[in-house]
Amino acid sequence: MTASHRILKALAGTLAALGITGAAQAQTTWDMPTPYPINNFHTENVQQFANDIAQASGGKLKITVHPNGSLYKANEIKRAVQGGQAQIGELLLSSLANEDQLYALDTVPFLATSYADSMKLWQASRAAVEARLAKNGLKLLYSVAWPPQGIYSKTALTSMADLKGIKIRSYSPTVARMIELMGAQPVTVQAADLTQALSTGVVSANLTSSATGYDSKSWEQLDYYFDVQAWLPKNIVFVSKKAFDALDPATQQAVMKAAAAAETRGWKLSEEKTAWYVAQLKANGMKVLPASDALRADFVKIGDRMTTEWAEKVGADGQKILDTYRKSK
């Protein structure tokens, strides 16, 4: 045995004693684009999910979270994961409604307006969402609801007539349709661009959650928040099936276990933080008010119409989901 061989053998023995082998050293890294700021509760939940996977896999899988649209903008994330530019991502489920109306279900106003009902709606529709994502080579990992949606405006609102002709920020095709039915003008603005859109007058009202209102400091441009609680949209976290299938079984199990924990934790966190976000809007000078009876009645009419439209567009699958959801209430 030559001196070099002896050195290599000794080194191999040392690495083995330390538990460092070629297999253990191999690390898979995934990039995860997300649309929201680093201190948003969704992003915080995603980072905990990534940390849990790193720990459970013994460092074999590392997920690098890229918040606030820094790697890909919200409307680019699904395509990036499908194309392999990123391996895992997060986005608003209803933002995919142009691809398939099924994805619009949780933004139909006044269909599910509480956390309990929103979870029942998710349980009724999850299998159908999974099946559609699978056709695109994507695997659903988990979903988390946003706080209930309300209306931000510069002026007091007593009925839908007060919104006629106003430019209102839209973030999905379903929300755009609702704004049209309100007699207003929808303008698509992603969450990361909302502050600028408000400050430059691109939009002068906003339909979103207390969380996004807080993130975008809506009180700097708008005066009122009407806590309509019209619906609870959901984010989904999904992974390239090709990337997931390339993991060893133990790491796959670690991912799915962390995903289940993230869904449970995320829903609880969303509900807990709702009151905090509303309190922050008040603390920063916004007038936070309930919807008037007239405004709520106008919304309910639009919700009934949009539920019918949704079921007609989705077909048998949609009606089955609605029937399952209604039976669960």
C-alpha positions as CSV (number, residue, x, y, z in Angstrom):
1,M,0.0,0.0,0.0
2,T,1.4,3.4,-1.0
3,A,1.6,6.3,1.3
4,S,-1.2,8.0,-0.7
5,H,-3.4,5.0,-0.3
6,R,-2.8,4.9,3.4
7,I,-3.7,8.6,3.7
8,L,-7.0,8.0,1.7
9,K,-7.9,5.0,3.8
10,A,-7.2,6.9,7.1
11,L,-9.3,9.8,5.8
12,A,-12.2,7.5,4.9
13,G,-12.0,5.9,8.3
14,T,-12.2,9.3,10.0
15,L,-15.2,10.4,7.9
16,A,-17.0,7.1,8.7
17,A,-16.3,7.6,12.4
18,L,-17.8,11.1,12.1
19,G,-20.9,9.7,10.3
20,I,-20.0,11.7,7.1
21,T,-20.4,9.5,4.1
22,G,-20.9,10.5,0.4
23,A,-24.6,9.8,0.8
24,A,-24.9,11.8,3.9
25,Q,-23.1,14.7,2.4
26,A,-25.3,14.9,-0.6
27,Q,-27.8,17.7,-0.2
28,T,-30.8,18.5,-2.4
29,T,-31.6,22.2,-2.6
30,W,-35.0,23.6,-3.7
31,D,-35.8,27.3,-4.5
32,M,-39.2,28.4,-3.2
33,P,-40.6,31.7,-4.6
34,T,-43.4,33.3,-2.6
35,P,-45.4,36.5,-3.3
36,Y,-45.6,38.0,0.2
37,P,-43.3,40.0,2.5
38,I,-41.0,38.2,4.9
39,N,-43.0,39.2,7.9
40,N,-46.4,38.2,6.5
41,F,-47.8,35.2,8.4
42,H,-47.9,33.1,5.2
43,T,-44.2,33.6,4.6
44,E,-43.4,33.0,8.3
45,N,-45.3,29.7,8.1
46,V,-43.5,28.8,4.9
47,Q,-40.2,29.4,6.5
48,Q,-41.1,27.2,9.5
49,F,-42.2,24.5,7.0
50,A,-38.7,24.8,5.3
51,N,-37.0,24.6,8.7
52,D,-39.0,21.6,9.7
53,I,-38.0,19.7,6.5
54,A,-34.3,20.6,6.9
55,Q,-34.4,19.2,10.5
56,A,-36.5,16.1,9.8
57,S,-34.4,15.2,6.8
58,G,-31.1,15.6,8.6
59,G,-30.1,18.4,6.2
60,K,-30.7,16.2,3.1
61,L,-33.3,18.7,1.7
62,K,-32.8,22.4,2.0
63,I,-35.5,24.8,0.8
64,T,-34.5,28.4,0.2
65,V,-37.5,30.7,0.6
66,H,-37.5,33.8,-1.7
67,P,-40.3,36.2,-0.4
68,N,-42.1,39.2,-1.8
69,G,-41.8,38.2,-5.4
70,S,-38.1,38.6,-5.3
71,L,-37.3,35.5,-7.5
72,Y,-40.6,35.3,-9.5
73,K,-43.6,37.5,-9.4
74,A,-46.9,35.9,-8.2
75,N,-48.2,35.3,-11.7
76,E,-44.9,33.6,-12.8
77,I,-44.6,31.1,-9.9
78,K,-46.7,28.2,-11.2
79,R,-44.9,28.3,-14.6
80,A,-41.5,28.4,-13.0
81,V,-42.2,25.3,-10.9
82,Q,-43.7,23.5,-13.9
83,G,-40.7,24.4,-16.0
84,G,-38.1,23.4,-13.4
85,Q,-36.7,26.9,-12.8
86,A,-38.0,26.5,-9.2
87,Q,-38.9,23.2,-7.4
88,I,-41.6,24.4,-5.0
89,G,-43.8,27.5,-4.7
90,E,-46.7,29.3,-3.1
91,L,-49.5,31.3,-4.7
92,L,-53.1,32.3,-4.3
93,L,-55.3,29.5,-5.5
94,S,-57.9,31.8,-7.1
95,S,-55.2,33.5,-9.2
96,L,-55.3,30.3,-11.4
97,A,-59.0,30.8,-12.3
98,N,-58.3,31.7,-15.9
99,E,-56.8,28.2,-16.3
100,D,-59.8,26.4,-14.6
101,Q,-62.8,27.9,-12.9
102,L,-62.6,25.3,-10.2
103,Y,-59.7,27.3,-8.7
104,A,-62.1,30.3,-8.2
105,L,-64.4,28.6,-5.7
106,D,-63.0,30.2,-2.5
107,T,-63.5,33.7,-3.8
108,V,-67.2,33.4,-4.5
109,P,-68.5,36.0,-2.1
110,F,-70.6,34.9,0.9
111,L,-70.3,31.1,0.1
112,A,-67.9,30.5,3.0
113,T,-67.4,33.4,5.3
114,S,-65.9,31.9,8.5
115,Y,-62.8,29.8,9.1
116,A,-64.9,26.8,10.0
117,D,-66.9,27.0,6.7
118,S,-63.8,27.8,4.7
119,M,-62.1,24.6,6.0
120,K,-65.2,22.6,5.1
121,L,-65.2,24.1,1.6
122,W,-61.5,23.2,1.3
123,Q,-62.1,19.6,2.4
124,A,-64.9,19.3,-0.2
125,S,-62.8,20.6,-3.0
126,R,-59.2,19.5,-2.2
127,A,-59.3,16.2,-4.1
128,A,-60.4,18.0,-7.3
129,V,-57.7,20.7,-6.9
130,E,-55.1,17.9,-6.4
131,A,-56.3,16.2,-9.6
132,R,-56.0,19.3,-11.7
133,L,-52.6,20.2,-10.4
134,A,-51.4,16.7,-11.1
135,K,-52.2,17.1,-14.7
136,N,-49.7,19.9,-14.8
137,G,-47.0,17.8,-13.1
138,L,-47.6,19.4,-9.7
139,K,-48.2,17.9,-6.3
140,L,-50.3,19.8,-3.7
141,L,-48.7,20.0,-0.3
142,Y,-50.9,22.2,1.8
143,S,-53.3,25.2,1.9
144,V,-53.8,28.1,4.3
145,A,-56.6,30.6,4.3
146,W,-56.3,34.4,4.4
147,P,-58.3,36.4,6.9
148,P,-61.8,37.4,5.7
149,Q,-61.9,39.9,2.9
150,G,-63.2,43.5,3.3
151,I,-63.3,46.8,1.4
152,Y,-60.8,49.6,1.8
153,S,-61.9,53.0,0.5
154,K,-61.3,56.7,0.7
155,T,-64.9,57.5,1.4
156,A,-67.7,56.0,3.5
157,L,-69.8,53.3,1.8
158,T,-73.5,52.8,2.5
159,S,-74.4,50.6,-0.5
160,M,-72.9,49.2,-3.7
161,A,-74.0,52.4,-5.5
162,D,-71.2,54.3,-3.7
163,L,-68.6,52.2,-5.6
164,K,-70.0,52.8,-9.1
165,G,-67.2,53.6,-11.6
166,I,-64.4,53.5,-8.9
167,K,-61.1,51.7,-9.8
168,I,-60.8,48.8,-7.4
169,R,-57.8,46.5,-7.1
170,S,-58.4,42.9,-8.3
171,Y,-56.1,40.0,-7.6
172,S,-58.0,37.2,-9.4
173,P,-60.5,36.7,-12.3
174,T,-63.3,36.0,-9.8
175,V,-62.6,39.1,-7.9
176,A,-62.6,41.1,-11.2
177,R,-66.0,39.6,-12.1
178,M,-67.4,40.6,-8.7
179,I,-66.0,44.2,-9.1
180,E,-67.7,44.4,-12.5
181,L,-71.0,43.2,-11.0
182,M,-70.6,46.0,-8.4
183,G,-70.5,48.5,-11.2
184,A,-66.9,49.4,-10.5
185,Q,-63.7,49.0,-12.6
186,P,-61.3,46.1,-11.8
187,V,-57.6,46.8,-12.1
188,T,-55.2,43.8,-11.6
189,V,-52.5,44.6,-9.0
190,Q,-50.3,42.0,-7.3
191,A,-49.8,42.2,-3.5
192,A,-46.2,43.3,-3.9
193,D,-47.3,46.3,-6.1
194,L,-50.3,47.4,-4.1
195,T,-48.7,50.2,-2.1
196,Q,-47.4,51.9,-5.3
197,A,-50.8,51.4,-7.0
198,L,-52.6,53.1,-4.2
199,S,-50.1,56.0,-3.9
200,T,-50.2,56.7,-7.6
201,G,-53.9,56.5,-8.0
202,V,-53.9,53.4,-10.2
203,V,-56.6,52.1,-7.8
204,S,-58.6,54.1,-5.3
205,A,-60.2,51.2,-3.4
206,N,-59.2,47.7,-2.5
207,L,-60.9,44.4,-1.8
208,T,-58.6,42.3,0.4
209,S,-57.8,41.1,3.9
210,S,-56.8,42.9,7.0
211,A,-53.4,41.2,6.6
212,T,-52.7,42.7,3.1
213,G,-54.1,46.0,4.2
214,Y,-51.5,46.0,7.0
215,D,-48.7,44.8,4.8
216,S,-49.3,47.6,2.3
217,K,-49.9,50.3,4.9
218,S,-53.3,51.1,3.3
219,W,-53.9,53.8,6.0
220,E,-51.4,56.0,4.2
221,Q,-53.8,56.3,1.1
222,L,-57.2,55.1,2.3
223,D,-59.4,56.1,5.2
224,Y,-62.0,53.3,5.7
225,Y,-62.0,49.6,6.1
226,F,-65.4,47.9,5.9
227,D,-65.1,44.5,7.6
228,V,-67.5,42.8,5.2
229,Q,-66.1,39.2,5.7
230,A,-67.1,38.3,2.2
231,W,-64.8,35.3,1.7
232,L,-61.6,33.7,2.8
233,P,-59.2,33.1,-0.2
234,K,-56.5,30.5,0.2
235,N,-52.9,30.1,-0.7
236,I,-51.6,26.7,-1.8
237,V,-48.0,25.4,-1.5
238,F,-47.2,22.9,-4.3
239,V,-44.1,21.1,-5.6
240,S,-42.9,19.8,-8.9
241,K,-43.9,16.1,-8.9
242,K,-40.6,15.4,-10.7
243,A,-38.6,17.0,-7.9
244,F,-40.7,15.3,-5.2
245,D,-40.3,11.9,-6.9
246,A,-36.5,12.3,-7.0
247,L,-36.4,12.3,-3.2
248,D,-35.8,9.2,-1.2
249,P,-38.9,7.8,0.6
250,A,-37.8,9.0,4.1
251,T,-37.3,12.6,2.8
252,Q,-40.7,12.4,0.9
253,Q,-42.3,11.4,4.2
254,A,-40.6,14.4,6.0
255,V,-42.0,16.8,3.4
256,M,-45.5,15.5,3.7
257,K,-45.4,15.5,7.5
258,A,-44.1,19.1,7.5
259,A,-46.8,20.0,5.0
260,A,-49.6,18.6,7.3
261,A,-48.2,20.5,10.2
262,A,-47.9,23.7,8.2
263,E,-51.6,23.5,7.1
264,T,-52.7,23.1,10.7
265,R,-50.4,25.8,12.1
266,G,-51.2,28.2,9.2
267,W,-55.0,28.1,9.6
268,K,-54.7,28.6,13.4
269,L,-52.2,31.4,12.9
270,S,-54.4,33.1,10.3
271,E,-57.4,33.1,12.6
272,E,-55.4,34.3,15.6
273,K,-53.8,37.1,13.7
274,T,-57.1,38.4,12.1
275,A,-58.0,40.5,15.2
276,W,-54.4,41.7,15.5
277,Y,-54.4,43.0,11.9
278,V,-57.7,44.8,12.4
279,A,-56.4,46.4,15.6
280,Q,-53.3,47.6,13.7
281,L,-55.5,49.2,11.1
282,K,-57.4,51.1,13.8
283,A,-54.1,52.0,15.6
284,N,-52.9,53.6,12.4
285,G,-55.9,55.8,12.0
286,M,-58.2,53.8,9.7
287,K,-62.0,53.9,10.4
288,V,-62.9,50.2,10.8
289,L,-66.6,49.7,10.4
290,P,-69.0,46.8,9.7
291,A,-70.8,46.6,6.4
292,S,-74.2,48.3,6.4
293,D,-77.2,46.1,5.9
294,A,-77.7,47.5,2.4
295,L,-74.0,46.9,1.4
296,R,-74.2,43.3,2.8
297,A,-77.5,42.7,1.0
298,D,-75.9,43.8,-2.3
299,F,-73.0,41.5,-1.7
300,V,-75.2,38.5,-1.0
301,K,-77.1,39.0,-4.3
302,I,-73.8,39.1,-6.2
303,G,-72.6,36.0,-4.3
304,D,-75.7,34.1,-5.2
305,R,-75.3,35.0,-8.8
306,M,-71.6,34.1,-8.9
307,T,-72.2,30.8,-7.2
308,T,-74.6,29.9,-9.9
309,E,-72.2,31.1,-12.6
310,W,-69.3,29.1,-11.0
311,A,-71.3,25.8,-10.9
312,E,-72.4,26.3,-14.6
313,K,-68.8,26.8,-15.7
314,V,-67.3,23.9,-13.7
315,G,-70.0,21.5,-14.4
316,A,-70.6,18.2,-12.6
317,D,-67.4,18.4,-10.5
318,G,-68.5,21.8,-9.3
319,Q,-72.0,20.8,-8.3
320,K,-70.6,17.8,-6.5
321,I,-68.3,20.0,-4.5
322,L,-71.1,22.4,-3.6
323,D,-73.4,19.5,-2.6
324,T,-70.7,18.0,-0.4
325,Y,-69.9,21.4,1.2
326,R,-73.6,22.2,1.9
327,K,-74.2,18.8,3.5
328,S,-71.2,19.4,5.8
329,K,-72.6,22.6,7.2
